[in-house]
Amino acid sequence: MSKVIIPEGYRPILNMYDTQKAIGTVKRLFADTLSATLGLRRVSAPLFLEASTGLNDDLNGVERKVTFDLKDTGTEAQVVQSLAKWKRQALKDYDFHVGKGLYCDMNAIRRDEELDNLHSVYVDQWDWEKVIRPEDRNLDYLKSTVRAIVSAVCATEMNLHAMFSQLFGLPLHTPEVTFITSQELEDLYPDKTAKERENLFVKEHGTTFLMQIGRKLRSGKPHDGRAPDYDDWDLNGDILFWNHTLNCSYELSSMGIRVSPESLDRQLTEAGCNDRRNLPFHKALLAGELPYTIGGGIGQSRLCMLLLGSAHIGEVQCSVWDQDTREKCARAGIPLL
């Protein structure tokens, strides 16, 4: 069932030709700015992985992966859901050193995604990962990296406005970031849902980094799901912008300092996922054979949506939609690619 919302009086700011041109501009400018800011090098990314490696992202642990077998070998392969774990292994395999990292264009299929203005079964993002020192595993390092990413977003936005005068009416986002933990947010709005809390806080404070996602809060529920085997739940978070078109909090990136052997051991037990300990990736990490890293994913279509003032993600990416969504968007003059 469609959950699409059409903002009153909404019309796309750019025509379809200029939209395509702007999408290419956003992707080129932001990737160049991000890689220069964080010291990243572009690498090729897999579309699918062998299931037995344990490298695929389990997201919340309930989503069904797109799985198929290879005719010649009988090997079971899975279309990636993200590259959170693959990137850390790649940093070791490609011999990246401290202070250097990689980024790639990640394309995924999430077949169980609920379709609405912001969610599609097709996911495209910049997946990035960087080698850090053990002593960099702290909140100050995390916050400085968040500020660098937000500054890259704002620089891209300013350049885009300079190139497309039609966008001048859209409010510019500022590089200032407010930091708050998920427990502090629950304490502020104890009677609200997680999404309602985000909306209330980000509307008032603007760009926000919501920290420490994954562990149960005092209410007995986590703010949101987070797999136990990539982010350290004490050193992670979501970058949230205010979306003026949809009038809501808008997650652009999920990121964090990655688990150490000690925090992985603790989080696997806490999440009831001890069966993963024997997978190749997890065995190597628990043995201290992988580098310490920080990383995350930044939505490509989401960034385009935010900077172009789009109301639906289908305006900036090609995907499959239900009939009701197509009809609603057609009536509103919203072209779905």
Contacts in CASP RR format, 6 or more apart in sequence:
PFRMAT RR
TARGET T0000
AUTHOR 0000-0000-0000
METHOD contacts of the structure
MODEL  1
MSKVIIPEGYRPILNMYDTQKAIGTVKRLFADTLSATLGLRRVSAPLFLE
ASTGLNDDLNGVERKVTFDLKDTGTEAQVVQSLAKWKRQALKDYDFHVGK
GLYCDMNAIRRDEELDNLHSVYVDQWDWEKVIRPEDRNLDYLKSTVRAIV
SAVCATEMNLHAMFSQLFGLPLHTPEVTFITSQELEDLYPDKTAKERENL
FVKEHGTTFLMQIGRKLRSGKPHDGRAPDYDDWDLNGDILFWNHTLNCSY
ELSSMGIRVSPESLDRQLTEAGCNDRRNLPFHKALLAGELPYTIGGGIGQ
SRLCMLLLGSAHIGEVQCSVWDQDTREKCARAGIPLL
1 322 0 8 1.000
1 324 0 8 1.000
2 115 0 8 1.000
2 116 0 8 1.000
2 321 0 8 1.000
2 322 0 8 1.000
2 324 0 8 1.000
2 325 0 8 1.000
2 328 0 8 1.000
3 114 0 8 1.000
3 115 0 8 1.000
3 116 0 8 1.000
3 117 0 8 1.000
4 115 0 8 1.000
4 116 0 8 1.000
4 117 0 8 1.000
4 312 0 8 1.000
4 324 0 8 1.000
4 325 0 8 1.000
4 328 0 8 1.000
4 329 0 8 1.000
5 116 0 8 1.000
5 117 0 8 1.000
5 246 0 8 1.000
5 311 0 8 1.000
6 311 0 8 1.000
6 328 0 8 1.000
6 329 0 8 1.000
6 332 0 8 1.000
6 334 0 8 1.000
7 245 0 8 1.000
7 246 0 8 1.000
7 247 0 8 1.000
7 311 0 8 1.000
10 245 0 8 1.000
10 311 0 8 1.000
10 332 0 8 1.000
10 334 0 8 1.000
11 333 0 8 1.000
12 19 0 8 1.000
12 310 0 8 1.000
12 311 0 8 1.000
12 315 0 8 1.000
12 333 0 8 1.000
12 334 0 8 1.000
12 335 0 8 1.000
13 166 0 8 1.000
13 167 0 8 1.000
13 170 0 8 1.000
13 308 0 8 1.000
13 309 0 8 1.000
14 22 0 8 1.000
14 164 0 8 1.000
14 166 0 8 1.000
14 167 0 8 1.000
14 308 0 8 1.000
16 335 0 8 1.000
18 164 0 8 1.000
18 166 0 8 1.000
19 308 0 8 1.000
19 315 0 8 1.000
19 316 0 8 1.000
22 160 0 8 1.000
22 163 0 8 1.000
22 164 0 8 1.000
22 304 0 8 1.000
22 307 0 8 1.000
22 308 0 8 1.000
23 304 0 8 1.000
23 308 0 8 1.000
23 316 0 8 1.000
25 159 0 8 1.000
25 160 0 8 1.000
25 163 0 8 1.000
26 156 0 8 1.000
26 160 0 8 1.000
26 303 0 8 1.000
26 304 0 8 1.000
26 307 0 8 1.000
26 308 0 8 1.000
27 300 0 8 1.000
27 304 0 8 1.000
29 155 0 8 1.000
29 156 0 8 1.000
29 159 0 8 1.000
29 160 0 8 1.000
30 126 0 8 1.000
30 152 0 8 1.000
30 153 0 8 1.000
30 156 0 8 1.000
30 298 0 8 1.000
30 303 0 8 1.000
31 42 0 8 1.000
31 103 0 8 1.000
31 126 0 8 1.000
33 152 0 8 1.000
33 155 0 8 1.000
33 156 0 8 1.000
34 40 0 8 1.000
34 103 0 8 1.000
34 126 0 8 1.000
34 128 0 8 1.000
34 149 0 8 1.000
34 152 0 8 1.000
34 298 0 8 1.000
35 41 0 8 1.000
35 42 0 8 1.000
35 103 0 8 1.000
37 148 0 8 1.000
37 149 0 8 1.000
37 151 0 8 1.000
37 152 0 8 1.000
38 101 0 8 1.000
38 128 0 8 1.000
38 130 0 8 1.000
38 145 0 8 1.000
38 148 0 8 1.000
38 149 0 8 1.000
39 99 0 8 1.000
39 100 0 8 1.000
39 101 0 8 1.000
39 130 0 8 1.000
40 100 0 8 1.000
40 101 0 8 1.000
40 102 0 8 1.000
40 103 0 8 1.000
40 128 0 8 1.000
40 130 0 8 1.000
41 100 0 8 1.000
41 101 0 8 1.000
41 102 0 8 1.000
41 103 0 8 1.000
42 102 0 8 1.000
42 103 0 8 1.000
42 104 0 8 1.000
43 90 0 8 1.000
43 94 0 8 1.000
43 102 0 8 1.000
43 103 0 8 1.000
43 104 0 8 1.000
44 104 0 8 1.000
45 80 0 8 1.000
45 83 0 8 1.000
45 86 0 8 1.000
45 104 0 8 1.000
45 105 0 8 1.000
45 106 0 8 1.000
45 107 0 8 1.000
45 127 0 8 1.000
46 80 0 8 1.000
46 83 0 8 1.000
46 86 0 8 1.000
47 79 0 8 1.000
47 80 0 8 1.000
47 107 0 8 1.000
48 68 0 8 1.000
48 77 0 8 1.000
48 78 0 8 1.000
48 79 0 8 1.000
48 80 0 8 1.000
49 55 0 8 1.000
49 56 0 8 1.000
49 77 0 8 1.000
49 78 0 8 1.000
49 80 0 8 1.000
49 86 0 8 1.000
50 75 0 8 1.000
50 76 0 8 1.000
50 77 0 8 1.000
50 78 0 8 1.000
51 65 0 8 1.000
51 67 0 8 1.000
51 76 0 8 1.000
51 77 0 8 1.000
51 78 0 8 1.000
52 75 0 8 1.000
52 76 0 8 1.000
52 279 0 8 1.000
52 280 0 8 1.000
53 279 0 8 1.000
53 280 0 8 1.000
53 281 0 8 1.000
54 85 0 8 1.000
54 276 0 8 1.000
54 279 0 8 1.000
54 280 0 8 1.000
54 281 0 8 1.000
54 282 0 8 1.000
55 85 0 8 1.000
55 86 0 8 1.000
55 89 0 8 1.000
55 281 0 8 1.000
56 65 0 8 1.000
56 78 0 8 1.000
56 80 0 8 1.000
56 81 0 8 1.000
56 85 0 8 1.000
56 86 0 8 1.000
57 80 0 8 1.000
57 81 0 8 1.000
57 82 0 8 1.000
57 83 0 8 1.000
57 84 0 8 1.000
57 85 0 8 1.000
57 227 0 8 1.000
57 230 0 8 1.000
58 81 0 8 1.000
58 227 0 8 1.000
58 229 0 8 1.000
59 81 0 8 1.000
59 82 0 8 1.000
59 110 0 8 1.000
59 227 0 8 1.000
60 225 0 8 1.000
60 226 0 8 1.000
60 227 0 8 1.000
61 227 0 8 1.000
62 112 0 8 1.000
63 81 0 8 1.000
63 110 0 8 1.000
63 111 0 8 1.000
63 112 0 8 1.000
63 113 0 8 1.000
64 111 0 8 1.000
64 112 0 8 1.000
65 78 0 8 1.000
65 79 0 8 1.000
65 81 0 8 1.000
66 78 0 8 1.000
66 79 0 8 1.000
66 109 0 8 1.000
66 111 0 8 1.000
67 76 0 8 1.000
67 77 0 8 1.000
67 78 0 8 1.000
67 79 0 8 1.000
68 76 0 8 1.000
68 77 0 8 1.000
69 75 0 8 1.000
69 76 0 8 1.000
69 77 0 8 1.000
70 77 0 8 1.000
79 108 0 8 1.000
79 109 0 8 1.000
80 86 0 8 1.000
80 106 0 8 1.000
80 107 0 8 1.000
80 108 0 8 1.000
81 108 0 8 1.000
81 109 0 8 1.000
81 110 0 8 1.000
81 123 0 8 1.000
82 106 0 8 1.000
82 108 0 8 1.000
82 123 0 8 1.000
82 125 0 8 1.000
82 127 0 8 1.000
82 297 0 8 1.000
83 104 0 8 1.000
83 106 0 8 1.000
83 127 0 8 1.000
84 127 0 8 1.000
84 227 0 8 1.000
84 230 0 8 1.000
84 231 0 8 1.000
84 295 0 8 1.000
84 296 0 8 1.000
85 229 0 8 1.000
85 230 0 8 1.000
85 281 0 8 1.000
87 102 0 8 1.000
87 104 0 8 1.000
87 127 0 8 1.000
87 128 0 8 1.000
87 129 0 8 1.000
87 293 0 8 1.000
87 295 0 8 1.000
88 129 0 8 1.000
88 230 0 8 1.000
88 258 0 8 1.000
88 285 0 8 1.000
88 290 0 8 1.000
88 291 0 8 1.000
88 293 0 8 1.000
89 281 0 8 1.000
89 284 0 8 1.000
89 290 0 8 1.000
90 102 0 8 1.000
90 129 0 8 1.000
91 101 0 8 1.000
91 102 0 8 1.000
91 129 0 8 1.000
91 130 0 8 1.000
91 131 0 8 1.000
91 290 0 8 1.000
91 291 0 8 1.000
91 293 0 8 1.000
92 289 0 8 1.000
92 290 0 8 1.000
92 291 0 8 1.000
94 102 0 8 1.000
96 102 0 8 1.000
96 131 0 8 1.000
96 291 0 8 1.000
97 131 0 8 1.000
98 131 0 8 1.000
98 132 0 8 1.000
98 133 0 8 1.000
98 291 0 8 1.000
99 130 0 8 1.000
99 131 0 8 1.000
99 132 0 8 1.000
100 130 0 8 1.000
100 131 0 8 1.000
101 128 0 8 1.000
101 129 0 8 1.000
101 130 0 8 1.000
101 131 0 8 1.000
102 128 0 8 1.000
102 129 0 8 1.000
102 130 0 8 1.000
103 126 0 8 1.000
103 127 0 8 1.000
103 128 0 8 1.000
103 129 0 8 1.000
104 126 0 8 1.000
104 127 0 8 1.000
104 128 0 8 1.000
105 124 0 8 1.000
105 126 0 8 1.000
105 300 0 8 1.000
106 123 0 8 1.000
106 124 0 8 1.000
106 125 0 8 1.000
106 126 0 8 1.000
106 127 0 8 1.000
106 297 0 8 1.000
107 122 0 8 1.000
107 123 0 8 1.000
107 124 0 8 1.000
108 122 0 8 1.000
108 123 0 8 1.000
108 124 0 8 1.000
108 125 0 8 1.000
109 121 0 8 1.000
109 122 0 8 1.000
109 123 0 8 1.000
110 121 0 8 1.000
110 123 0 8 1.000
111 121 0 8 1.000
113 119 0 8 1.000
113 120 0 8 1.000
113 121 0 8 1.000
113 123 0 8 1.000
115 121 0 8 1.000
115 321 0 8 1.000
115 322 0 8 1.000
115 325 0 8 1.000
117 246 0 8 1.000
117 311 0 8 1.000
117 312 0 8 1.000
117 313 0 8 1.000
118 246 0 8 1.000
118 250 0 8 1.000
118 302 0 8 1.000
118 305 0 8 1.000
118 313 0 8 1.000
119 313 0 8 1.000
120 301 0 8 1.000
120 313 0 8 1.000
120 314 0 8 1.000
120 317 0 8 1.000
120 319 0 8 1.000
121 319 0 8 1.000
121 320 0 8 1.000
122 317 0 8 1.000
122 318 0 8 1.000
122 319 0 8 1.000
122 320 0 8 1.000
123 299 0 8 1.000
124 299 0 8 1.000
124 300 0 8 1.000
124 301 0 8 1.000
124 317 0 8 1.000
125 297 0 8 1.000
125 298 0 8 1.000
125 299 0 8 1.000
125 300 0 8 1.000
125 302 0 8 1.000
126 297 0 8 1.000
126 298 0 8 1.000
126 299 0 8 1.000
126 300 0 8 1.000
127 296 0 8 1.000
127 297 0 8 1.000
128 295 0 8 1.000
128 296 0 8 1.000
128 297 0 8 1.000
128 298 0 8 1.000
129 258 0 8 1.000
129 293 0 8 1.000
129 294 0 8 1.000
129 295 0 8 1.000
129 296 0 8 1.000
130 293 0 8 1.000
130 294 0 8 1.000
130 295 0 8 1.000
131 291 0 8 1.000
131 292 0 8 1.000
131 293 0 8 1.000
132 141 0 8 1.000
132 257 0 8 1.000
132 291 0 8 1.000
132 292 0 8 1.000
132 293 0 8 1.000
132 294 0 8 1.000
133 292 0 8 1.000
134 260 0 8 1.000
134 292 0 8 1.000
136 257 0 8 1.000
136 292 0 8 1.000
136 294 0 8 1.000
137 232 0 8 1.000
137 235 0 8 1.000
137 257 0 8 1.000
137 260 0 8 1.000
137 292 0 8 1.000
138 235 0 8 1.000
139 211 0 8 1.000
139 235 0 8 1.000
141 257 0 8 1.000
141 294 0 8 1.000
142 211 0 8 1.000
142 235 0 8 1.000
142 236 0 8 1.000
142 256 0 8 1.000
142 257 0 8 1.000
142 294 0 8 1.000
143 177 0 8 1.000
143 179 0 8 1.000
143 209 0 8 1.000
145 255 0 8 1.000
145 294 0 8 1.000
146 177 0 8 1.000
146 179 0 8 1.000
146 209 0 8 1.000
146 239 0 8 1.000
146 255 0 8 1.000
147 175 0 8 1.000
147 177 0 8 1.000
149 239 0 8 1.000
149 253 0 8 1.000
149 255 0 8 1.000
149 298 0 8 1.000
150 175 0 8 1.000
150 177 0 8 1.000
150 207 0 8 1.000
150 239 0 8 1.000
151 175 0 8 1.000
153 173 0 8 1.000
153 241 0 8 1.000
153 252 0 8 1.000
153 303 0 8 1.000
154 172 0 8 1.000
154 173 0 8 1.000
154 174 0 8 1.000
154 175 0 8 1.000
156 303 0 8 1.000
156 307 0 8 1.000
157 172 0 8 1.000
157 173 0 8 1.000
157 307 0 8 1.000
158 172 0 8 1.000
160 167 0 8 1.000
160 307 0 8 1.000
160 308 0 8 1.000
161 167 0 8 1.000
161 168 0 8 1.000
161 170 0 8 1.000
161 172 0 8 1.000
167 307 0 8 1.000
167 308 0 8 1.000
167 309 0 8 1.000
170 244 0 8 1.000
170 307 0 8 1.000
170 309 0 8 1.000
171 244 0 8 1.000
173 207 0 8 1.000
173 241 0 8 1.000
173 242 0 8 1.000
173 306 0 8 1.000
174 207 0 8 1.000
175 207 0 8 1.000
176 207 0 8 1.000
177 207 0 8 1.000
177 208 0 8 1.000
177 209 0 8 1.000
177 239 0 8 1.000
178 205 0 8 1.000
178 206 0 8 1.000
178 207 0 8 1.000
178 208 0 8 1.000
178 209 0 8 1.000
179 208 0 8 1.000
179 209 0 8 1.000
179 211 0 8 1.000
180 201 0 8 1.000
180 208 0 8 1.000
180 209 0 8 1.000
180 210 0 8 1.000
180 211 0 8 1.000
181 210 0 8 1.000
181 211 0 8 1.000
181 212 0 8 1.000
182 210 0 8 1.000
182 211 0 8 1.000
182 212 0 8 1.000
182 213 0 8 1.000
182 214 0 8 1.000
182 217 0 8 1.000
182 222 0 8 1.000
182 223 0 8 1.000
182 224 0 8 1.000
183 212 0 8 1.000
183 217 0 8 1.000
183 218 0 8 1.000
185 197 0 8 1.000
185 198 0 8 1.000
185 201 0 8 1.000
185 210 0 8 1.000
185 223 0 8 1.000
186 197 0 8 1.000
186 217 0 8 1.000
186 218 0 8 1.000
186 219 0 8 1.000
186 223 0 8 1.000
187 218 0 8 1.000
188 197 0 8 1.000
188 201 0 8 1.000
189 196 0 8 1.000
189 197 0 8 1.000
189 200 0 8 1.000
189 201 0 8 1.000
190 219 0 8 1.000
192 200 0 8 1.000
194 223 0 8 1.000
194 224 0 8 1.000
195 249 0 8 1.000
197 223 0 8 1.000
198 208 0 8 1.000
198 210 0 8 1.000
198 240 0 8 1.000
198 249 0 8 1.000
199 248 0 8 1.000
199 249 0 8 1.000
201 208 0 8 1.000
201 249 0 8 1.000
202 208 0 8 1.000
202 240 0 8 1.000
202 241 0 8 1.000
202 242 0 8 1.000
202 249 0 8 1.000
202 250 0 8 1.000
203 242 0 8 1.000
203 249 0 8 1.000
206 241 0 8 1.000
206 242 0 8 1.000
207 239 0 8 1.000
207 240 0 8 1.000
207 241 0 8 1.000
207 242 0 8 1.000
208 239 0 8 1.000
208 240 0 8 1.000
208 249 0 8 1.000
209 237 0 8 1.000
209 238 0 8 1.000
209 239 0 8 1.000
209 240 0 8 1.000
210 223 0 8 1.000
210 237 0 8 1.000
210 238 0 8 1.000
210 240 0 8 1.000
211 236 0 8 1.000
211 237 0 8 1.000
212 233 0 8 1.000
212 234 0 8 1.000
212 235 0 8 1.000
212 236 0 8 1.000
212 237 0 8 1.000
213 222 0 8 1.000
213 223 0 8 1.000
213 224 0 8 1.000
213 225 0 8 1.000
213 226 0 8 1.000
213 231 0 8 1.000
213 233 0 8 1.000
213 236 0 8 1.000
213 237 0 8 1.000
213 238 0 8 1.000
213 254 0 8 1.000
214 222 0 8 1.000
214 223 0 8 1.000
214 224 0 8 1.000
214 225 0 8 1.000
214 226 0 8 1.000
214 231 0 8 1.000
214 233 0 8 1.000
214 236 0 8 1.000
215 222 0 8 1.000
215 233 0 8 1.000
215 234 0 8 1.000
215 270 0 8 1.000
216 222 0 8 1.000
217 223 0 8 1.000
224 238 0 8 1.000
226 233 0 8 1.000
226 236 0 8 1.000
226 254 0 8 1.000
227 271 0 8 1.000
228 259 0 8 1.000
228 264 0 8 1.000
228 267 0 8 1.000
228 268 0 8 1.000
228 270 0 8 1.000
228 271 0 8 1.000
228 272 0 8 1.000
228 273 0 8 1.000
229 259 0 8 1.000
229 264 0 8 1.000
229 267 0 8 1.000
229 268 0 8 1.000
229 273 0 8 1.000
229 276 0 8 1.000
229 281 0 8 1.000
229 282 0 8 1.000
229 285 0 8 1.000
230 258 0 8 1.000
230 259 0 8 1.000
231 237 0 8 1.000
231 254 0 8 1.000
231 255 0 8 1.000
231 256 0 8 1.000
231 257 0 8 1.000
231 258 0 8 1.000
231 259 0 8 1.000
232 256 0 8 1.000
232 257 0 8 1.000
232 258 0 8 1.000
232 259 0 8 1.000
232 260 0 8 1.000
232 263 0 8 1.000
232 267 0 8 1.000
233 263 0 8 1.000
233 267 0 8 1.000
234 263 0 8 1.000
235 256 0 8 1.000
235 257 0 8 1.000
236 254 0 8 1.000
236 255 0 8 1.000
236 256 0 8 1.000
236 257 0 8 1.000
237 254 0 8 1.000
237 255 0 8 1.000
237 256 0 8 1.000
238 251 0 8 1.000
238 253 0 8 1.000
238 254 0 8 1.000
238 255 0 8 1.000
239 251 0 8 1.000
239 252 0 8 1.000
239 253 0 8 1.000
239 254 0 8 1.000
239 255 0 8 1.000
240 249 0 8 1.000
240 250 0 8 1.000
240 251 0 8 1.000
240 252 0 8 1.000
241 249 0 8 1.000
241 250 0 8 1.000
241 252 0 8 1.000
241 306 0 8 1.000
242 248 0 8 1.000
242 249 0 8 1.000
242 250 0 8 1.000
243 249 0 8 1.000
243 250 0 8 1.000
243 305 0 8 1.000
243 306 0 8 1.000
243 309 0 8 1.000
244 309 0 8 1.000
245 309 0 8 1.000
245 310 0 8 1.000
245 311 0 8 1.000
246 311 0 8 1.000
250 302 0 8 1.000
250 306 0 8 1.000
251 302 0 8 1.000
252 298 0 8 1.000
252 299 0 8 1.000
252 302 0 8 1.000
252 303 0 8 1.000
252 306 0 8 1.000
253 296 0 8 1.000
253 297 0 8 1.000
253 298 0 8 1.000
253 299 0 8 1.000
254 296 0 8 1.000
254 297 0 8 1.000
255 294 0 8 1.000
255 295 0 8 1.000
255 296 0 8 1.000
255 297 0 8 1.000
255 298 0 8 1.000
256 294 0 8 1.000
256 295 0 8 1.000
256 296 0 8 1.000
257 293 0 8 1.000
257 294 0 8 1.000
257 295 0 8 1.000
258 292 0 8 1.000
258 293 0 8 1.000
258 294 0 8 1.000
258 295 0 8 1.000
259 267 0 8 1.000
259 285 0 8 1.000
260 292 0 8 1.000
261 285 0 8 1.000
261 286 0 8 1.000
261 287 0 8 1.000
261 288 0 8 1.000
264 282 0 8 1.000
264 285 0 8 1.000
264 286 0 8 1.000
265 286 0 8 1.000
268 274 0 8 1.000
268 276 0 8 1.000
268 277 0 8 1.000
268 282 0 8 1.000
276 282 0 8 1.000
277 283 0 8 1.000
277 286 0 8 1.000
284 290 0 8 1.000
300 317 0 8 1.000
301 313 0 8 1.000
301 314 0 8 1.000
301 316 0 8 1.000
301 317 0 8 1.000
302 313 0 8 1.000
304 310 0 8 1.000
304 316 0 8 1.000
304 317 0 8 1.000
305 312 0 8 1.000
305 313 0 8 1.000
305 315 0 8 1.000
305 316 0 8 1.000
308 315 0 8 1.000
308 316 0 8 1.000
310 316 0 8 1.000
311 334 0 8 1.000
312 329 0 8 1.000
312 334 0 8 1.000
312 336 0 8 1.000
313 319 0 8 1.000
314 321 0 8 1.000
314 336 0 8 1.000
314 337 0 8 1.000
315 334 0 8 1.000
315 335 0 8 1.000
315 336 0 8 1.000
315 337 0 8 1.000
316 337 0 8 1.000
317 337 0 8 1.000
318 337 0 8 1.000
321 329 0 8 1.000
321 336 0 8 1.000
325 336 0 8 1.000
326 336 0 8 1.000
329 335 0 8 1.000
329 336 0 8 1.000
END
